[in-house]
Amino acid sequence: MAGDCIFCKISKGEIPAKKLYEDDELVAFWDTAPQAPIHFLVIPKKHLSGPAGTTAADDQLIGKVLRKGAELAAANGAADCRLVMNNGPEAGQTVFHLHMHVLGGRPMTWPPG
């Protein structure tokens, strides 16, 4: 865990967030600057810097992030949704704790802006 990581602090309850889901391995919470009517993040409680910071030992956890994001999207009215993970600053990653954005509730275009 990185001591100054905002997502680690959210997962430990040190910073408040509007949580959508939590278990022993994951937390999902609503984005504070939504880019769609439905926009939340799913993060592992284990600190991983991003997709490139994972190993084969994390495969099951990353699969759970993906599955839980899709389940929560459907439960919140966005069965059709976009699931996004950014990897590195040039890709738009600004918080270096693995997280998946779940966006829905409106048509999505490709490529994104």
Backbone as numpy.savetxt, mean C-alpha at the origin, in Angstrom:
# Nx Ny Nz CAx CAy CAz Cx Cy Cz
13.40 -2.49 10.76 12.56 -1.31 10.76 13.44 -0.07 10.76
13.08 0.89 9.95 13.78 2.17 9.94 13.11 3.06 10.99
13.91 3.61 11.89 13.39 4.38 13.01 12.58 5.60 12.62
12.88 6.21 11.49 12.15 7.42 11.09 11.13 7.15 9.99
10.82 5.92 9.70 9.90 5.56 8.63 8.46 5.84 9.05
7.80 6.72 8.30 6.43 7.09 8.63 5.48 5.89 8.58
5.68 4.97 7.63 4.79 3.82 7.55 5.03 2.84 8.69
6.26 2.71 9.15 6.51 1.89 10.34 5.78 2.49 11.54
5.83 3.82 11.65 5.16 4.49 12.76 3.65 4.34 12.68
3.09 4.39 11.48 1.66 4.15 11.32 1.32 2.72 11.72
2.12 1.75 11.27 1.82 0.34 11.57 1.91 0.05 13.07
2.74 0.81 13.79 2.87 0.63 15.24 1.90 1.49 16.04
1.08 2.29 15.35 0.12 3.14 16.03 0.71 4.42 16.60
1.93 4.75 16.23 2.58 5.96 16.74 2.11 7.21 16.00
1.65 7.04 14.77 1.07 8.13 13.97 -0.33 7.67 13.59
-1.33 8.53 13.83 -2.70 8.12 13.50 -2.92 8.01 12.00
-3.78 7.08 11.64 -4.19 6.89 10.26 -5.61 6.34 10.29
-6.35 6.60 9.25 -7.70 6.06 9.14 -7.58 4.64 8.57
-7.44 3.69 9.49 -7.18 2.30 9.09 -8.43 1.64 8.54
-8.20 0.87 7.52 -9.24 0.11 6.84 -9.16 -1.37 7.24
-7.94 -1.81 7.55 -7.70 -3.22 7.86 -6.38 -3.32 8.62
-6.32 -4.30 9.52 -5.05 -4.59 10.20 -5.07 -6.03 10.69
-3.93 -6.69 10.55 -3.71 -8.00 11.15 -2.26 -8.04 11.63
-1.74 -9.21 11.93 -0.37 -9.31 12.45 0.70 -8.93 11.43
0.37 -8.99 10.13 1.38 -8.74 9.09 1.16 -7.49 8.25
-0.09 -7.03 8.17 -0.43 -5.94 7.25 -1.24 -4.86 7.92
-1.19 -3.68 7.32 -2.08 -2.57 7.66 -2.53 -1.95 6.34
-3.80 -1.61 6.26 -4.34 -0.86 5.13 -4.98 0.40 5.69
-4.71 1.52 5.04 -5.25 2.79 5.52 -5.52 3.72 4.34
-6.46 4.64 4.54 -6.86 5.57 3.50 -5.75 6.57 3.24
-5.52 6.87 1.97 -4.51 7.84 1.58 -4.96 9.24 2.01
-4.03 10.05 2.52 -4.37 11.40 2.97 -4.45 12.40 1.81
-3.97 12.02 0.64 -4.06 12.86 -0.56 -4.59 12.01 -1.71
-5.87 11.60 -1.62 -6.40 10.63 -2.60 -6.36 11.13 -4.03
-6.03 10.21 -4.92 -5.98 10.48 -6.35 -7.16 9.85 -7.09
-8.08 9.28 -6.34 -9.28 8.66 -6.88 -10.31 8.62 -5.74
-11.60 8.45 -6.06 -12.60 8.39 -5.00 -12.30 7.32 -3.95
-11.73 6.22 -4.38 -11.25 5.18 -3.46 -9.75 5.11 -3.62
-9.02 5.41 -2.56 -7.55 5.38 -2.61 -7.03 5.07 -1.22
-6.51 3.86 -1.09 -5.89 3.46 0.17 -4.58 2.76 -0.12
-3.81 2.55 0.93 -2.53 1.86 0.82 -2.56 0.59 1.64
-1.85 -0.41 1.17 -1.65 -1.65 1.92 -0.15 -1.78 2.13
0.26 -1.95 3.39 1.68 -2.07 3.72 1.93 -3.28 4.59
3.08 -3.91 4.43 3.47 -4.93 5.41 3.98 -4.23 6.66
3.77 -4.82 7.81 4.33 -4.27 9.04 5.85 -4.42 9.05
6.34 -5.46 8.40 7.78 -5.65 8.27 8.33 -4.55 7.37
9.39 -3.89 7.82 9.97 -2.84 7.00 10.76 -3.45 5.84
10.30 -3.13 4.64 10.99 -3.47 3.40 11.08 -2.16 2.64
12.23 -1.83 2.08 12.42 -0.52 1.46 11.57 -0.31 0.21
11.17 -1.36 -0.44 10.37 -1.28 -1.66 10.43 -2.62 -2.36
9.84 -2.73 -3.54 9.86 -4.01 -4.25 11.26 -4.57 -4.44
12.23 -3.72 -4.75 13.60 -4.22 -4.97 14.27 -4.64 -3.66
13.67 -4.27 -2.53 14.23 -4.64 -1.23 13.69 -5.95 -0.69
12.97 -6.69 -1.52 12.40 -7.97 -1.08 13.31 -9.13 -1.48
13.10 -10.25 -0.82 13.80 -11.49 -1.16 12.75 -12.59 -1.33
13.21 -13.75 -1.72 12.29 -14.88 -1.88 11.57 -15.19 -0.57
12.20 -14.88 0.56 11.57 -15.12 1.86 10.33 -14.24 2.05
10.20 -13.17 1.27 9.06 -12.26 1.39 7.92 -12.59 0.42
8.08 -13.60 -0.40 7.09 -13.90 -1.44 5.68 -14.06 -0.89
5.51 -14.80 0.19 4.18 -15.03 0.74 3.58 -13.72 1.26
4.38 -12.92 1.92 3.91 -11.64 2.44 3.48 -10.70 1.31
4.27 -10.63 0.25 3.94 -9.75 -0.88 2.67 -10.25 -1.57
2.51 -11.54 -1.67 1.27 -12.09 -2.23 0.07 -11.72 -1.38
0.25 -11.69 -0.08 -0.83 -11.31 0.82 -1.18 -9.83 0.65
-0.18 -8.97 0.45 -0.43 -7.55 0.20 -1.32 -7.41 -1.03
-0.97 -8.09 -2.10 -1.73 -8.03 -3.35 -3.17 -8.55 -3.16
-3.30 -9.72 -2.58 -4.62 -10.33 -2.39 -5.50 -9.47 -1.49
-4.95 -9.00 -0.37 -5.74 -8.21 0.57 -6.15 -6.88 -0.06
-5.27 -6.27 -0.85 -5.64 -5.03 -1.52 -6.82 -5.22 -2.44
-6.81 -6.28 -3.23 -7.93 -6.56 -4.14 -9.21 -6.87 -3.37
-9.10 -7.62 -2.28 -10.28 -7.93 -1.46 -10.89 -6.67 -0.86
-10.03 -5.81 -0.31 -10.52 -4.57 0.31 -11.11 -3.63 -0.73
-10.52 -3.60 -1.92 -11.08 -2.76 -2.99 -12.50 -3.22 -3.30
-12.70 -4.51 -3.50 -14.03 -5.04 -3.81 -15.01 -4.76 -2.68
-14.57 -4.91 -1.44 -15.44 -4.68 -0.29 -15.82 -3.21 -0.13
-15.05 -2.33 -0.77 -15.31 -0.90 -0.67 -15.83 -0.29 -1.97
-16.36 -1.14 -2.85 -17.03 -0.66 -4.05 -16.15 -0.46 -5.26
-14.95 -1.02 -5.24 -14.03 -0.84 -6.38 -13.45 -2.17 -6.81
-14.31 -3.11 -7.19 -13.81 -4.40 -7.66 -12.88 -4.22 -8.85
-13.20 -3.24 -9.70 -12.29 -2.85 -10.78 -11.40 -1.75 -10.20
-10.13 -2.02 -10.09 -9.24 -1.08 -9.41 -7.84 -1.14 -10.02
-7.05 -0.17 -9.67 -5.64 -0.15 -10.07 -4.82 -0.41 -8.82
-3.87 -1.34 -8.93 -2.94 -1.67 -7.85 -1.56 -1.22 -8.30
-0.92 -0.35 -7.51 0.33 0.27 -7.93 1.39 0.16 -6.83
2.59 -0.26 -7.24 3.77 -0.20 -6.38 4.84 0.55 -7.15
5.39 1.58 -6.54 6.50 2.32 -7.14 7.80 1.78 -6.57
8.82 1.74 -7.40 10.11 1.18 -7.00 11.22 2.19 -7.31
11.57 3.01 -6.33 12.64 3.97 -6.49 12.14 5.37 -6.81
12.99 6.36 -6.59 12.59 7.75 -6.76 12.15 8.11 -8.18
12.81 7.57 -9.20 12.42 7.90 -10.57 11.04 7.34 -10.93
10.60 6.34 -10.19 9.27 5.77 -10.41 8.20 6.47 -9.57
8.62 7.42 -8.75 7.66 8.15 -7.93 7.58 7.70 -6.49
8.44 6.79 -6.07 8.41 6.34 -4.68 8.95 7.46 -3.79
8.15 7.88 -2.81 8.57 8.93 -1.89 8.69 8.44 -0.46
8.02 7.34 -0.13 8.17 6.71 1.18 8.84 5.37 0.93
10.00 5.18 1.52 10.79 3.99 1.23 10.50 2.87 2.23
9.23 2.48 2.21 8.67 1.32 2.90 7.72 0.74 1.88
7.87 -0.52 1.54 7.04 -1.13 0.52 5.58 -0.84 0.80
4.87 -0.37 -0.21 3.44 -0.11 -0.09 2.78 -0.23 -1.45
1.52 -0.61 -1.40 0.74 -0.73 -2.62 -0.42 0.25 -2.54
-0.53 1.11 -3.55 -1.68 2.00 -3.68 -2.81 1.21 -4.32
-4.00 1.37 -3.81 -5.20 0.78 -4.40 -6.11 1.95 -4.75
-6.39 2.10 -6.05 -7.20 3.21 -6.53 -8.40 2.69 -7.30
-9.54 3.31 -7.10 -10.74 2.90 -7.81 -11.82 3.94 -7.66
-13.00 3.59 -8.18 -14.14 4.48 -8.08 -14.26 5.44 -9.24
-13.38 5.32 -10.22 -13.45 6.12 -11.45 -12.69 5.37 -12.53
-12.97 5.67 -13.80 -12.19 5.04 -14.87 -10.72 5.47 -14.78
-9.84 4.55 -15.04 -8.40 4.80 -15.04 -7.92 4.83 -16.49
-6.98 5.71 -16.78 -6.42 5.78 -18.12 -5.02 5.19 -18.13
-4.55 4.87 -19.33 -3.19 4.35 -19.49 -2.56 5.02 -20.68
-1.36 5.47 -20.61 -0.53 5.43 -19.42 -0.96 6.50 -18.41
-0.61 6.28 -17.13 -0.94 7.31 -16.13 -0.13 8.57 -16.40
-0.60 9.70 -15.91 0.01 11.00 -16.18 1.40 11.19 -15.77
